[in-house]
Amino acid sequence: MIPFPLPNHRHAADLSSSLPCPSSHASLTSQQMAKRVLLCPPAYFDVVDQKNPYMSKDSRVDRALAQRQWQGLCSALDEAGFHVETITPAPGLEDMVFAANQVFVGFQEGVGKFIVPSRMVHASRQREVPYYVDWFRQRGYKIVEVDLGVEHIEGHGDLLWHPDWSRIYAGYGFRSTQAGVEKFREAMSNLGIPVVPLRLVDPYCYHLDTCFCPLNEEGVLVYPGAYAPESFASLRGYWKRVHELTADEAHRFMGNGIVANGRYLTPYLTPHLEGILREEGLAPVIVDTSEFEKSGGSLFCMKAFLP
Ligand code: ARG
């Protein structure tokens, strides 16, 4: 996990006020519309067990540094024109900072704003879910309960919207289960939203958000090695431009970035990724997440978009 600094990359601070932050659009994509994000301060963040291959019991988290890095993410989002909301962290919930996982957040014409609560694989993470469900309930989001039984879905770790809200891509195999995704697919089909299941095969890409990042309605960043061949073939069909990350880029969370009003927030940058972003009209902004990577997460994992 060594940063790859480039002479001409731009840090969050360099970009303040240099890019316009459009405030209204004739047709809104999910990325344009979601100008609000939910984050959880890392007050109790720690690595205490091994939920994924990045985690090691010997890891020492520098909590003060984690706090500064989290603040850096808040600033980068703020400078990109996002309004950052927060949820109160709970003691003993060391992964609660990963705000992408506890619920799936949706919006659908005729339904309005809704969430689907996750059923997380790990007991400590499952205890985070009610805090998030309450947060959304108090703000008027509809709760769409999917009867998952013993199956699992893990929110936006595995469930990602196409930027035009036309479908949801659903990874399974490590955290979300195939049958969990199938139950989610049935529930979404009742709301008129198609779901594309994708089988994941690389343990270092245990969540879809580590190997799949929509850049706009036509272009996507993917790491092909993370998918079963038939899943990768099906995914390709939905995109005009499929940009392939290397294993090294994906495993350093470069596909776990945040698209924010013409910027791409990323923990690292290679010349290859920089070229892709240039082609897609996105300006890279490096936001350090080294402490959170010890837990197997980076930028995308640390927020939920709020429609
Ligand atoms: N330690 C956390 C876990 O293993 C990291 C979650 C990362 N989140 C994500 N959306 N990929 O559950």
Residues whose N, C-alpha, C, O or C-beta is under 5 A from the ligand:
A	BS01	LIG	K51 N52 D95 F98 A100 H156 G157 H207 D209 S295 G296 G297 C301
